[in-house]
Amino acid sequence: RRTAGGVTAGSAEKALSLRHLGNQLRLSGSLLQAMESFRRAASIRPDDPWLLFDFARCIQAFAGTEGSAVLERKAAAMMRLAERRAGGDGRLLARLGETYSQLGEWHRASIAFRKAVDAVGEQFCTIRGMAEIALRDGKLAHVVHNFYAASRLAESSAARRWSRAEAEYFSRLNSDDEYMDMELGRVNLLDALDRWKGTTFRLGLAGFPVIGLGLYLEDATIANGGWILSGGMLVLWTAILLASRAFSARIE
């Protein structure tokens, strides 16, 4: 018996099994074996959008480990092919939008989320994704609207509370210039603290070779200088870490 795509039922089942195996191998870190499994499945069902999507994610993961721009382009092309073949599969389109966002392809993510909404209507994950894209574009009014919509669509109370809290926060940012200035100052301070934390950590590590040199030369002055440098940077790094935690919460 053949399916609508001209593939026998047995072959379709084999392709599905190979796809599941590929996902298991990918999650376990066996990326080469996973890609071979996906390749075999794709030779049976080359037009399966979910298979193309999973194959593209596997190639993307392998490209990251290898630092291969060629494989990254191949993964992106396969992702777009999965998007074209998705049709009205709103769940797949939403997953594609989330993946595009993770890869920094914000334009493609926006298109995928809009397609998902057109296909199956508004869903929590798609509206949340559109809110995050609007935030990146600086459209605070759209951010507020989408987060309020997401809070109405959320299936769990935790997601509902989180969405409403986000909507209220960005609504205040959009309407209160003084509050926005305070929040910008807090975020800029966190960025500066993060830079200082990295600098103090590197300086603290730099003290260990000085300590080793002092011990090798049996020079207490050099060794003590290294200990002072490392100890001082450790104390400063700890203080910066505590300050970062103190300023990480949004201003009430």
N, C-alpha and C positions, 0 to 999 in steps of 0.2 A: 504494500500500500504506500502511496506517495502523498506527501503533504502538498499544500497549495503552492509552495515554492519549488516543487519538483524533486524534493529530497525524500527518500524513503523514511518511513517512520523509525526504522532501526537506525538509520544514519543520523536522524535528528536526535534520537536518544543518546547516541554515542557523542555527538557534538555537545549536548548538554552536560554529559558526564565529564568530558574533557574540559569544558569551561569551569565546572565546579572544581575539578582537580587543579586547574591553573590558578584559581583564586586561593585555594588552600596552600599551594606551593608559594604563591606570591606573599601571602601573609606570614609564611614560615621563613621567608628570606631566600628561598631557592628560585631566584629570578630567571636564570637561564632555563631551568627545567619548566618553569611556569610559562615562559614565552614559547617554548616548543609545544607545550600542551595547547596553548591558545592558537598557535599556528596551525596545528592539526585540526582543531575545531573550526577555524576560519576556512580551511580548505573544503570543509563539508558545508558550512553555512556562512558564506561570505557576506550575506546581506543582513545578518542578525545584528540589530543595533546594540543590544546588551552585550553581546560577545565582542563587538568592536570597541565598546566603551571599556570593558574590563581589560581587553588586550592593550588598548591605549594607555591605561593607567599602569599596567605592568611595564610597558616600554618606557613610560615616563620615569618610573622608579629606577629602572636599570640605567637610563640615561643619567640620572642624578648620581648614581654610584660611579659611573664611568666618566662623567664630565663630558658627555658627547652631545654636541650641538646638533649633529645630524640625526641622532635618535630622538632628540627633543622635538625636532621639526616633524619627524615621522609620527611621533605620538600625537602632536597637535593636529596633523592632517587626518589621522585616524579618528580623533575625537570629533572633528568637524563632520567627518563621514557618518559617524554614529548619530550626530545631531540631525543630519539630513534624512537618515533612515528612520529616525525615531517616530515620525508621523505624529499621532496624537497621544503618545505615551507620556503623560504628564509626569509620572514618577521618574522616568529616565531623564526627561528634560530638566527636572529639578535637580537631579544628581549631576547632570552635566553643568548646570549653572553653578552649583557649589564647587565642582572641580575647577571650572574656569576661574572662579574667584580665588581659590587656593593658589592657582598658577599665576595670578595677577593679570589675567586676560579679562578685564572688567567689561569691555564692550561685548565680547562674546557671551559673558555671563548674563549681562542684561538682556540680550536677545533670547537666550535660552530660558530665562525666567519668564519673559513675556510670552514666549511660545507655550510654556507650561500653563500659564494663567489662561491663555486663549483655549487651550486644549481641555482642561479639566476644571477651570475656575480657580479662585484664590485658595491657596493652602498655606499653612503656617510657614513651611520651609521656604517656599517661593517668595512670600511677602517679606519674610525676614531677610532673605538674600537681596531683594530689591531695596530694602531699607539700608543695608550695609553699602550697597553701590551708591545710593543717593548720598549717604554720609561721605563717601570718598569724593563725590562731586561737589560737596559743600551745599547741598540742597536740603537745608534743615527742615523746611516745611514738609517736604516729601518724606524725610526720615520720620518725623513725628506721625504723619498720616499712616505710613506703612507699619510702624510699630504698634499703633493703636489697633490697626486692622489685624495684625498678627496676634495681639492679645485676645481678640474676639475669636480667632480661629484656633487658638492653642487647645490641645486636647488634655494637657495636664495642668494642674494648678500652679506648679512651679514655673512652667513655661509662660503661663498667663501672667503671673506676678512679675517675672523678669521682663516681659515685653512691655507691660504697663509702666514699670519703673523706667525703662529706657525711653519710652514715649514722653513721660513726665520730665525726665532729665533734659532731653533735647528740646522739649517745648520751652523749658525755662531758659536754656541757652539761647533760643531763638528770640525770646521776648525780653530778656533782661541783659542789657549790655554790660552792666557792672558785674553780674555773675559770670558772664562769658570771659571778661577780663581776668577775674579771679581764677577761673578754671584754666585759662591759657597760661597764666603765671605758674600754676601748680604743675601743669604738664611740662612746661619748659624747665622747671626746677627738677622734675623727675629725669628728664633727658640729661641735664647737666650732672646730676648725681650718678646716673648710669655711666657716663663717660669717666667721671672721677673714680668710680669704683673699679673700672678696668685699669686705669692708670695706677692706682695704689696697689692693685693686685700684682701688676707687672713689676713695680718697683720693689714690692715685698719679695718677689721671687729673685730679683737681681741681687738681694742681699746674701743669698746662700752661696754663690760663687765667692763673694768677698769673705764670708766665714770660712769656706774651704781653703782659700788662699792663706788666710791668717793662721789656720791650724797647720797647713803644710809648711809655712815659713816659721812657725812657732812664734808668731808676732801677736801678742795679745791686743795691741792697739788696733790692728787691722781686723782681727776677729771680732772684737767688741764693736767696732764700727759697723760691721755687717749685721751683728745681732741688733744693734740700735736701729739700723735701717729697716730690717725685716720686722722687728717688733713694733716699731712706730707705724709702719704701713699697715700691719695687721690691726692695730688699734683703730687707725683712721678708717680702714676698710669696714670694720665692724660698725663704727659710728655712721658711716655713709649708708650701710645696709639697713640699719635701724631707722635712719631718716627716710630712706626710700619707702620702707613699709609704713611709716607714719603718714607720708604724703600720698600714698597710693590710692587711698579712698577718696571718692568724690566729695566736694564740699557740700555740706547739707544746706 
